Amino acid sequence: MSRSATDKHKIANQIAAFMNNHGSEETGKLLCRVLLSIAEASNASEIQFSDSTGEVHVRAFRTDDKKLH
């Protein structure tokens, strides 16, 4: 398995464990902050991710907030 695949597997397991411990709402909030941080790091107010299972569209309403992470 490649390093990237191994890292993805580790992150997925950590997210699953977080969701088991804290529930889907808290997990969603955490992932939302992470995706907003990615948009901020890319200097974008909108980003979109998709794969064969679905699509996620992220739109930041305030990009000047440095408390995203």
TIRO-2110 file (N, C-alpha, C; in Angstrom, 1 decimal):
// TIRO-2110
0.9, -1.2, 0.0, N, 1, A
0.0, 0.0, 0.0, CA, 1, A
0.9, 1.2, 0.0, C, 1, A
0.5, 2.2, -0.8, N, 2, A
1.4, 3.5, -0.9, CA, 2, A
1.2, 4.3, 0.4, C, 2, A
2.2, 5.2, 0.6, N, 3, A
2.1, 6.0, 1.8, CA, 3, A
0.8, 6.8, 1.8, C, 3, A
0.4, 7.4, 0.7, N, 4, A
-0.8, 8.1, 0.6, CA, 4, A
-2.0, 7.3, 1.0, C, 4, A
-2.1, 6.0, 0.5, N, 5, A
-3.2, 5.1, 0.8, CA, 5, A
-3.2, 4.8, 2.3, C, 5, A
-2.0, 4.6, 2.8, N, 6, A
-1.9, 4.3, 4.3, CA, 6, A
-2.3, 5.4, 5.1, C, 6, A
-1.9, 6.6, 4.8, N, 7, A
-2.3, 7.8, 5.5, CA, 7, A
-3.8, 8.0, 5.4, C, 7, A
-4.4, 7.8, 4.2, N, 8, A
-5.9, 8.0, 4.1, CA, 8, A
-6.6, 6.9, 5.0, C, 8, A
-6.1, 5.7, 5.0, N, 9, A
-6.7, 4.7, 5.8, CA, 9, A
-6.7, 5.1, 7.3, C, 9, A
-5.5, 5.6, 7.8, N, 10, A
-5.4, 6.0, 9.2, CA, 10, A
-6.4, 7.1, 9.5, C, 10, A
-6.5, 8.1, 8.6, N, 11, A
-7.4, 9.3, 8.9, CA, 11, A
-8.8, 8.8, 8.9, C, 11, A
-9.2, 7.9, 8.0, N, 12, A
-10.6, 7.3, 7.9, CA, 12, A
-10.9, 6.6, 9.2, C, 12, A
-9.9, 5.8, 9.7, N, 13, A
-10.1, 5.1, 11.0, CA, 13, A
-10.3, 6.1, 12.1, C, 13, A
-9.5, 7.1, 12.1, N, 14, A
-9.6, 8.1, 13.2, CA, 14, A
-10.9, 8.9, 13.2, C, 14, A
-11.4, 9.2, 12.0, N, 15, A
-12.7, 9.8, 11.9, CA, 15, A
-13.8, 8.9, 12.3, C, 15, A
-13.7, 7.6, 12.0, N, 16, A
-14.7, 6.7, 12.4, CA, 16, A
-14.7, 6.5, 13.9, C, 16, A
-13.6, 6.5, 14.5, N, 17, A
-13.5, 6.4, 16.0, CA, 17, A
-14.1, 7.7, 16.6, C, 17, A
-13.8, 8.8, 16.1, N, 18, A
-14.3, 10.1, 16.6, CA, 18, A
-15.8, 10.1, 16.5, C, 18, A
-16.4, 9.6, 15.4, N, 19, A
-17.8, 9.5, 15.2, CA, 19, A
-18.5, 8.5, 16.2, C, 19, A
-17.8, 7.4, 16.4, N, 20, A
-18.3, 6.5, 17.4, CA, 20, A
-18.3, 7.1, 18.8, C, 20, A
-17.4, 7.9, 19.1, N, 21, A
-17.3, 8.5, 20.5, CA, 21, A
-18.1, 9.7, 20.7, C, 21, A
-18.3, 10.5, 19.6, N, 22, A
-18.9, 11.8, 19.7, CA, 22, A
-20.1, 12.1, 18.9, C, 22, A
-20.5, 11.1, 18.0, N, 23, A
-21.7, 11.2, 17.2, CA, 23, A
-21.5, 11.9, 15.9, C, 23, A
-22.5, 11.8, 15.0, N, 24, A
-22.4, 12.3, 13.7, CA, 24, A
-22.4, 13.8, 13.6, C, 24, A
-23.2, 14.5, 14.5, N, 25, A
-23.2, 15.9, 14.4, CA, 25, A
-21.9, 16.6, 14.8, C, 25, A
-21.3, 16.1, 15.8, N, 26, A
-19.9, 16.7, 16.2, CA, 26, A
-18.9, 16.3, 15.1, C, 26, A
-19.0, 15.2, 14.5, N, 27, A
-18.1, 14.8, 13.5, CA, 27, A
-18.3, 15.7, 12.2, C, 27, A
-19.5, 15.9, 11.9, N, 28, A
-19.8, 16.8, 10.8, CA, 28, A
-19.3, 18.2, 11.0, C, 28, A
-19.5, 18.7, 12.2, N, 29, A
-18.9, 20.1, 12.6, CA, 29, A
-17.4, 20.1, 12.4, C, 29, A
-16.8, 19.1, 12.9, N, 30, A
-15.3, 19.0, 12.8, CA, 30, A
-14.9, 19.0, 11.3, C, 30, A
-15.5, 18.1, 10.5, N, 31, A
-15.2, 18.0, 9.1, CA, 31, A
-15.5, 19.3, 8.4, C, 31, A
-16.5, 20.0, 8.7, N, 32, A
-16.9, 21.3, 8.1, CA, 32, A
-15.7, 22.3, 8.4, C, 32, A
-15.2, 22.3, 9.6, N, 33, A
-14.1, 23.2, 9.9, CA, 33, A
-12.9, 22.9, 9.1, C, 33, A
-12.6, 21.6, 9.0, N, 34, A
-11.4, 21.2, 8.2, CA, 34, A
-11.6, 21.6, 6.7, C, 34, A
-12.8, 21.4, 6.1, N, 35, A
-13.0, 21.8, 4.8, CA, 35, A
-12.9, 23.3, 4.6, C, 35, A
-13.4, 24.0, 5.5, N, 36, A
-13.3, 25.5, 5.5, CA, 36, A
-11.9, 25.9, 5.6, C, 36, A
-11.1, 25.2, 6.4, N, 37, A
-9.7, 25.5, 6.5, CA, 37, A
-9.0, 25.3, 5.2, C, 37, A
-9.4, 24.2, 4.5, N, 38, A
-8.8, 23.9, 3.2, CA, 38, A
-9.1, 25.0, 2.2, C, 38, A
-10.3, 25.5, 2.2, N, 39, A
-10.7, 26.6, 1.3, CA, 39, A
-9.9, 27.9, 1.7, C, 39, A
-9.8, 28.1, 2.9, N, 40, A
-9.0, 29.3, 3.3, CA, 40, A
-7.5, 29.2, 2.9, C, 40, A
-6.9, 28.0, 3.1, N, 41, A
-5.6, 27.8, 2.7, CA, 41, A
-5.4, 27.9, 1.2, C, 41, A
-6.4, 27.7, 0.4, N, 42, A
-6.4, 27.8, -1.0, CA, 42, A
-6.8, 29.2, -1.5, C, 42, A
-7.1, 30.1, -0.6, N, 43, A
-7.5, 31.4, -0.9, CA, 43, A
-8.8, 31.4, -1.8, C, 43, A
-9.7, 30.5, -1.5, N, 44, A
-10.9, 30.3, -2.2, CA, 44, A
-12.1, 30.5, -1.3, C, 44, A
-13.2, 31.1, -1.8, N, 45, A
-14.4, 31.2, -1.0, CA, 45, A
-15.3, 30.0, -1.2, C, 45, A
-15.0, 29.2, -2.3, N, 46, A
-15.7, 28.0, -2.6, CA, 46, A
-14.8, 26.9, -3.1, C, 46, A
-15.0, 25.7, -2.7, N, 47, A
-14.3, 24.5, -3.2, CA, 47, A
-15.3, 23.4, -3.3, C, 47, A
-15.0, 22.4, -4.2, N, 48, A
-15.9, 21.3, -4.5, CA, 48, A
-15.1, 20.0, -4.6, C, 48, A
-15.6, 19.0, -4.0, N, 49, A
-14.9, 17.7, -4.0, CA, 49, A
-16.0, 16.7, -4.5, C, 49, A
-15.5, 15.7, -5.3, N, 50, A
-16.5, 14.7, -5.8, CA, 50, A
-15.7, 13.4, -6.1, C, 50, A
-16.5, 12.3, -6.0, N, 51, A
-16.0, 11.0, -6.4, CA, 51, A
-17.2, 10.2, -6.8, C, 51, A
-17.0, 8.9, -6.9, N, 52, A
-18.1, 8.1, -7.4, CA, 52, A
-19.3, 7.9, -6.5, C, 52, A
-19.1, 8.3, -5.2, N, 53, A
-20.1, 8.1, -4.2, CA, 53, A
-20.9, 9.4, -3.9, C, 53, A
-20.4, 10.6, -4.3, N, 54, A
-21.1, 11.8, -4.1, CA, 54, A
-20.2, 13.0, -4.3, C, 54, A
-20.8, 14.1, -3.8, N, 55, A
-20.2, 15.4, -4.0, CA, 55, A
-20.3, 16.3, -2.8, C, 55, A
-19.3, 17.1, -2.5, N, 56, A
-19.4, 18.0, -1.4, CA, 56, A
-19.0, 19.4, -1.9, C, 56, A
-19.8, 20.4, -1.6, N, 57, A
-19.6, 21.8, -2.0, CA, 57, A
-19.4, 22.6, -0.8, C, 57, A
-18.3, 23.3, -0.6, N, 58, A
-18.0, 24.1, 0.5, CA, 58, A
-18.0, 25.6, 0.1, C, 58, A
-18.7, 26.4, 0.8, N, 59, A
-18.7, 27.8, 0.6, CA, 59, A
-18.5, 28.5, 1.9, C, 59, A
-17.4, 29.3, 1.9, N, 60, A
-17.1, 30.1, 3.2, CA, 60, A
-17.8, 31.4, 3.1, C, 60, A
-18.5, 31.8, 4.1, N, 61, A
-19.2, 33.0, 4.2, CA, 61, A
-18.3, 34.1, 4.7, C, 61, A
-17.3, 33.8, 5.5, N, 62, A
-16.3, 34.7, 6.0, CA, 62, A
-15.0, 34.1, 5.8, C, 62, A
-14.2, 34.6, 5.0, N, 63, A
-12.8, 34.0, 4.8, CA, 63, A
-11.8, 34.8, 5.6, C, 63, A
-12.2, 35.8, 6.3, N, 64, A
-11.2, 36.6, 7.1, CA, 64, A
-11.1, 36.1, 8.5, C, 64, A
-11.9, 35.0, 8.9, N, 65, A
-11.9, 34.5, 10.2, CA, 65, A
-10.7, 33.5, 10.4, C, 65, A
-9.7, 33.9, 11.2, N, 66, A
-8.5, 33.0, 11.3, CA, 66, A
-8.7, 32.0, 12.4, C, 66, A
-9.9, 31.8, 12.9, N, 67, A
-10.2, 30.8, 14.0, CA, 67, A
-10.8, 29.6, 13.4, C, 67, A
-10.5, 29.3, 12.2, N, 68, A
-11.1, 28.1, 11.5, CA, 68, A
-10.4, 26.8, 12.0, C, 68, A
-9.2, 26.9, 12.4, N, 69, A
-8.5, 25.6, 12.8, CA, 69, A
-8.1, 25.6, 14.2, C, 69, A
END
